């Protein structure tokens, strides 16, 4: 036991002597270790933040949502089979809700088809003397806010009564309202 403590004391003495005689090398070694630890902490923090951000985005969409579209997404040309598909209708969406007991709610969006070749009519929204162009216009059911987890900053989303009576209502996006 005494020999072991003697060896430990000798090793500590040699290490301190080496640090004293090679100050720049010792400083650079300590600096390298510190930089390595800081970089590891920063990278780990960024990755955890990135993961949390992605998880939050996915949770906003909802874990139980299913989107059904007529065409596949992508930039490839439509196949003949895809071009021959019948358009999805409001009745298709409502039938899914009625016929599938596991489905809590359904929203059907109607939006302007993007990527149509040729000249397009400019989309303009007007209110009194204000005018905004190049908007995205969507038609949706009152279930939109629940199904899409869409939040409303001011006011409320339209409900079943407005839908039933075909009331002229609109939900404006933040930029348009501003």
Secondary structure, DSSP 8 states (H G I E B T S, - for coil): -HHHHHHHHHHHHHHHHHHHH-HHHHHHHHHHHHHHHHHHHHHHHHHHHHHHHHHHHHHHH-TT-----SS--SSS---HHHHTS----HHHHHHHHHH-TT-------EE--SS--S-----EEEETTEEEES---EE--TTHHHHTT---SSS----HHHHHTT-------HHHH-
